[in-house]
Amino acid sequence: MKRNITALALMIAILAASCASQKKKDQTISLSGAFALYPLVVKWTEEYQKLNPDIRFNVSGGGAGKGMADALAGTVDLGMFSREITAEEKAKGVWWVGLTIDAVIPTINAENPFLPEIRQKGLMQRDFASVFTDATPKDWNKLLNTGKPASAKSKVVVLTRSDACGAAETWAKYLGGKQENLTGIGVYGDPGLAEAVSKDKLSIGYNNTAYVYDITTGKKRPGIEVVPIDINGNRIIDPDEAFYENFYDVLDAIATGKYPSPPARELYFVAKGKPAKQATLDFIRWCLTDGQKYVTEAGYVPIDGAKISEYLEKLK
């Protein structure tokens, strides 16, 4: 009899431990993916935990490609994604909601010797395409029509992303291609590419807005300068094209459409089918409602109310 009671107590303990483990799993939300969305998601998770201390988060970067792959494999609850979702991905059963808007911005070193000309003239879409999609060596003098001869001191050092990512795909789409069409020296990750640009005076690259600007000061990050886009193609940066000095002016340009889309784009959470875990759905709903008040503060552009309503419908 005593042995039976002991066995029963052991079974109850095992069941209790199993239930506790399952509850802990249900209260943990894992996310991976786009560097573009990472800073905002970190802010959201911090604020959400203040209201829901029982919820735990595991958040990691790695690029949009990793976020999509992890989501489709079911190894995370949500992938962070930063480019347009393809028909092939939709055919694989991806589920998504949009969250916010940011942009990919062309970047150069702050000590680029041609900075005055770059600020005055900028580069047109076709100039960027020739730099990033044509492997023929480029020269800053020729690119800017300075009239001076090409030389080793004016060679353009092209930097791109080595990882599958939304920034590269979005930048490539603006140039009329795909990430695999981009040429240059491959660098891993958004932070890595920003650092590489800041170390080479003749380099050119591209970064998500949060890695170009310090959102607390609104100023460009040390060592980074922006290449203004000559949108109307008149070989001069007109006043309505000159909005890059302050981060908040850039956000306004993205929101009002002054900055082209692409390379401006919507950012997403993705999953393999609609998430089944209630904690995940509750977090997404909060991000689309109360959490939207942190979007601008974190350095992003809010999506409009109609789209928020559309995405909230997908949670029902």
C-alpha positions as CSV (number, residue, x, y, z in Angstrom):
1,M,0.0,0.0,0.0
2,K,2.8,2.4,1.0
3,R,4.6,1.5,-2.3
4,N,1.4,2.4,-4.3
5,I,1.1,5.7,-2.5
6,T,4.7,6.5,-3.3
7,A,4.2,5.6,-6.9
8,L,1.1,7.8,-7.1
9,A,2.9,10.7,-5.5
10,L,5.8,10.3,-8.1
11,M,3.3,10.3,-11.0
12,I,1.6,13.4,-9.6
13,A,5.0,15.1,-9.3
14,I,6.0,14.2,-12.9
15,L,2.6,15.5,-14.2
16,A,3.0,18.7,-12.3
17,A,6.5,19.2,-13.6
18,S,5.3,18.5,-17.1
19,C,2.5,21.0,-16.8
20,A,4.8,23.6,-15.4
21,S,7.3,23.0,-18.3
22,Q,4.5,23.3,-20.9
23,K,3.2,26.5,-19.2
24,K,6.7,28.0,-19.3
25,K,7.0,27.0,-23.0
26,D,3.6,28.5,-23.8
27,Q,4.7,31.8,-22.1
28,T,8.0,32.0,-24.1
29,I,7.9,33.8,-27.5
30,S,10.9,33.2,-29.8
31,L,11.8,35.5,-32.7
32,S,14.6,35.7,-35.2
33,G,15.4,37.5,-38.4
34,A,15.7,40.9,-39.9
35,F,18.2,43.4,-38.5
36,A,15.9,46.1,-39.8
37,L,13.2,45.2,-37.4
38,Y,15.4,44.0,-34.5
39,P,15.7,47.4,-32.6
40,L,11.9,47.9,-32.6
41,V,11.2,44.4,-31.5
42,V,13.6,44.7,-28.6
43,K,11.8,47.9,-27.6
44,W,8.4,46.2,-27.9
45,T,9.5,43.1,-25.9
46,E,10.9,45.3,-23.1
47,E,7.7,47.4,-22.8
48,Y,5.4,44.3,-23.1
49,Q,7.2,42.5,-20.3
50,K,6.5,45.4,-18.0
51,L,2.8,44.7,-18.5
52,N,3.2,41.0,-18.7
53,P,6.1,39.8,-16.5
54,D,5.2,36.1,-17.0
55,I,6.0,36.3,-20.7
56,R,9.6,35.6,-21.8
57,F,11.2,36.5,-25.1
58,N,14.1,35.0,-27.1
59,V,15.1,37.5,-29.8
60,S,18.0,37.1,-32.3
61,G,19.0,38.8,-35.5
62,G,20.6,37.0,-38.5
63,G,18.8,38.6,-41.4
64,A,15.4,38.3,-43.1
65,G,16.4,35.1,-44.8
66,K,17.0,33.4,-41.5
67,G,13.8,34.8,-40.1
68,M,11.8,33.3,-42.9
69,A,13.6,30.0,-42.8
70,D,13.2,29.7,-39.0
71,A,9.5,30.6,-39.2
72,L,8.7,28.1,-42.0
73,A,10.7,25.4,-40.1
74,G,8.8,26.1,-36.9
75,T,12.0,26.7,-34.9
76,V,10.7,30.2,-33.8
77,D,7.3,31.5,-33.1
78,L,7.8,34.6,-35.3
79,G,10.3,35.6,-38.0
80,M,11.2,39.2,-38.4
81,F,11.0,40.0,-42.1
82,S,12.0,43.1,-44.1
83,R,11.1,42.6,-47.8
84,E,8.1,41.9,-50.0
85,I,6.9,38.4,-49.5
86,T,7.1,36.3,-52.6
87,A,4.5,34.0,-54.3
88,E,6.8,31.1,-53.6
89,E,6.9,31.9,-49.8
90,K,3.1,32.3,-49.8
91,A,2.8,28.9,-51.5
92,K,4.8,27.4,-48.6
93,G,2.1,28.5,-46.2
94,V,3.7,31.7,-44.7
95,W,1.4,33.8,-42.6
96,W,2.3,37.5,-42.1
97,V,1.3,40.8,-40.6
98,G,2.8,44.2,-41.4
99,L,4.0,46.3,-38.4
100,T,5.9,49.4,-39.5
101,I,7.8,51.1,-42.3
102,D,11.5,51.9,-42.7
103,A,13.9,52.3,-45.6
104,V,17.2,51.2,-47.0
105,I,19.6,54.2,-47.5
106,P,22.8,54.4,-49.6
107,T,25.8,55.1,-47.4
108,I,29.4,56.2,-47.7
109,N,32.3,57.1,-45.4
110,A,32.0,60.4,-43.7
111,E,35.5,61.3,-44.8
112,N,34.9,60.5,-48.5
113,P,37.2,62.9,-50.4
114,F,34.3,63.6,-52.9
115,L,31.8,64.4,-50.2
116,P,31.1,68.0,-51.4
117,E,30.3,66.9,-54.9
118,I,28.2,63.9,-53.6
119,R,26.2,66.2,-51.4
120,Q,25.7,68.7,-54.3
121,K,24.9,66.2,-57.1
122,G,23.8,63.0,-55.4
123,L,23.5,59.9,-57.5
124,M,20.6,58.8,-59.8
125,Q,19.0,55.4,-59.8
126,R,20.9,54.4,-62.9
127,D,24.2,55.5,-61.2
128,F,23.5,53.2,-58.2
129,A,22.6,50.4,-60.6
130,S,25.9,50.8,-62.5
131,V,27.8,50.7,-59.2
132,F,26.0,47.8,-57.6
133,T,25.0,45.6,-60.5
134,D,27.9,46.0,-62.9
135,A,31.1,44.4,-61.8
136,T,33.2,46.8,-64.0
137,P,35.4,48.9,-61.6
138,K,33.9,52.3,-60.9
139,D,35.6,55.6,-60.2
140,W,34.2,58.5,-58.2
141,N,35.6,61.1,-60.6
142,K,33.7,59.5,-63.5
143,L,30.6,58.8,-61.5
144,L,30.4,62.4,-60.4
145,N,31.5,63.9,-63.8
146,T,34.3,65.9,-62.1
147,G,36.4,66.1,-65.3
148,K,39.3,64.6,-63.5
149,P,41.0,61.4,-64.5
150,A,40.4,58.0,-62.8
151,S,43.0,56.9,-60.4
152,A,43.6,54.5,-57.5
153,K,42.7,57.4,-55.2
154,S,39.2,57.7,-56.7
155,K,38.3,54.0,-57.1
156,V,34.8,53.2,-55.7
157,V,34.9,50.3,-53.2
158,V,31.5,48.6,-53.4
159,L,30.2,46.9,-50.3
160,T,27.2,44.7,-50.1
161,R,25.5,42.1,-47.8
162,S,26.8,38.5,-47.7
163,D,23.7,37.2,-45.9
164,A,20.3,36.7,-47.4
165,C,18.5,39.8,-46.2
166,G,15.6,42.2,-46.8
167,A,17.9,45.2,-47.1
168,A,19.8,43.8,-50.0
169,E,16.7,42.4,-51.7
170,T,14.9,45.8,-51.3
171,W,17.9,47.8,-52.5
172,A,18.3,45.4,-55.5
173,K,14.6,45.8,-56.3
174,Y,15.0,49.6,-56.4
175,L,17.8,49.0,-58.9
176,G,15.7,46.6,-61.0
177,G,17.1,43.3,-59.9
178,K,17.5,40.8,-57.0
179,Q,20.0,40.3,-54.3
180,E,22.0,37.8,-56.3
181,N,22.5,40.5,-59.0
182,L,24.4,42.8,-56.5
183,T,28.1,42.9,-56.8
184,G,30.8,44.0,-54.3
185,I,32.6,42.8,-51.2
186,G,30.2,40.8,-49.1
187,V,29.8,41.8,-45.4
188,Y,27.6,40.0,-42.9
189,G,24.7,41.9,-41.3
190,D,23.5,45.4,-41.1
191,P,25.9,46.4,-38.2
192,G,28.8,44.8,-40.0
193,L,28.1,46.7,-43.3
194,A,27.8,50.0,-41.5
195,E,31.1,49.4,-39.7
196,A,32.8,48.4,-43.0
197,V,31.6,51.6,-44.7
198,S,32.8,53.7,-41.7
199,K,36.4,52.3,-42.1
200,D,36.9,52.8,-45.9
201,K,37.0,56.3,-47.2
202,L,36.2,55.3,-50.8
203,S,33.4,52.8,-49.9
204,I,29.8,52.8,-50.8
205,G,27.1,50.5,-49.2
206,Y,23.5,50.6,-48.0
207,N,21.9,50.3,-44.6
208,N,18.6,50.3,-42.8
209,T,17.7,53.6,-41.3
210,A,18.3,52.5,-37.7
211,Y,22.0,51.7,-38.6
212,V,22.6,55.0,-40.3
213,Y,21.2,57.3,-37.7
214,D,21.4,57.5,-33.9
215,I,17.7,57.7,-33.0
216,T,18.4,59.4,-29.7
217,T,20.2,62.4,-31.3
218,G,18.8,62.3,-34.8
219,K,22.3,62.6,-36.2
220,K,24.2,60.2,-38.5
221,R,26.3,57.6,-36.7
222,P,30.0,58.2,-36.5
223,G,31.9,57.5,-39.7
224,I,28.7,57.3,-41.8
225,E,27.4,59.7,-44.4
226,V,24.4,59.4,-46.8
227,V,24.4,59.5,-50.6
228,P,21.4,61.7,-51.5
229,I,19.2,60.3,-54.3
230,D,18.8,62.6,-57.3
231,I,15.2,61.5,-57.8
232,N,14.3,63.9,-60.7
233,G,17.6,63.2,-62.5
234,N,18.7,66.8,-63.0
235,R,22.2,66.2,-61.6
236,I,21.6,68.4,-58.5
237,I,20.1,67.8,-55.2
238,D,17.1,70.2,-55.0
239,P,15.8,71.4,-51.7
240,D,12.9,68.9,-51.7
241,E,15.5,66.1,-52.2
242,A,17.8,67.3,-49.3
243,F,16.3,65.7,-46.2
244,Y,19.1,63.5,-44.9
245,E,20.8,65.6,-42.3
246,N,18.3,64.9,-39.5
247,F,16.7,61.4,-38.9
248,Y,13.3,62.9,-38.3
249,D,13.3,64.6,-41.7
250,V,14.2,61.2,-43.2
251,L,11.3,59.6,-41.4
252,D,9.0,62.3,-42.7
253,A,10.3,61.9,-46.2
254,I,9.5,58.1,-46.0
255,A,6.1,58.7,-44.6
256,T,5.1,61.3,-47.2
257,G,6.6,59.4,-50.1
258,K,9.4,61.9,-50.9
259,Y,11.8,59.0,-50.4
260,P,11.0,56.3,-53.0
261,S,9.5,52.9,-52.2
262,P,11.5,50.8,-52.8
263,P,13.9,51.3,-51.1
264,A,11.3,52.3,-48.4
265,R,9.4,49.2,-47.4
266,E,7.0,47.6,-44.9
267,L,8.4,45.3,-42.2
268,Y,6.6,42.1,-41.1
269,F,6.2,39.3,-38.6
270,V,6.0,35.9,-40.4
271,A,5.0,32.4,-39.3
272,K,4.2,29.0,-40.7
273,G,0.5,29.4,-40.7
274,K,-1.4,31.5,-38.2
275,P,0.3,31.2,-34.8
276,A,-1.5,28.7,-32.5
277,K,0.0,30.0,-29.2
278,Q,-2.3,32.5,-27.6
279,A,0.7,34.4,-26.0
280,T,2.1,35.0,-29.5
281,L,-1.3,36.3,-30.9
282,D,-1.7,38.5,-27.8
283,F,1.8,40.0,-28.4
284,I,1.2,40.7,-32.1
285,R,-2.2,42.3,-31.2
286,W,-0.4,44.6,-28.7
287,C,2.2,45.5,-31.3
288,L,-0.5,46.6,-33.7
289,T,-2.4,48.6,-31.1
290,D,-0.8,50.0,-27.9
291,G,2.6,49.1,-29.1
292,Q,2.3,51.5,-32.1
293,K,3.1,54.4,-29.8
294,Y,6.7,53.2,-29.6
295,V,7.2,53.0,-33.4
296,T,8.2,56.6,-34.0
297,E,10.2,56.7,-30.7
298,A,12.2,53.7,-31.9
299,G,12.9,55.4,-35.2
300,Y,10.3,53.9,-37.6
301,V,7.3,55.1,-39.6
302,P,3.8,53.9,-38.5
303,I,1.6,52.1,-41.0
304,D,-1.8,53.6,-41.6
305,G,-4.9,52.7,-39.7
306,A,-6.6,50.9,-42.6
307,K,-3.7,48.4,-42.8
308,I,-3.6,48.0,-39.0
309,S,-7.3,47.1,-39.1
310,E,-6.6,44.6,-42.0
311,Y,-3.8,42.9,-40.0
312,L,-5.9,42.8,-36.8
313,E,-8.5,40.9,-38.7
314,K,-5.9,38.2,-39.5
315,L,-5.6,37.6,-35.7
316,K,-9.2,36.6,-35.3
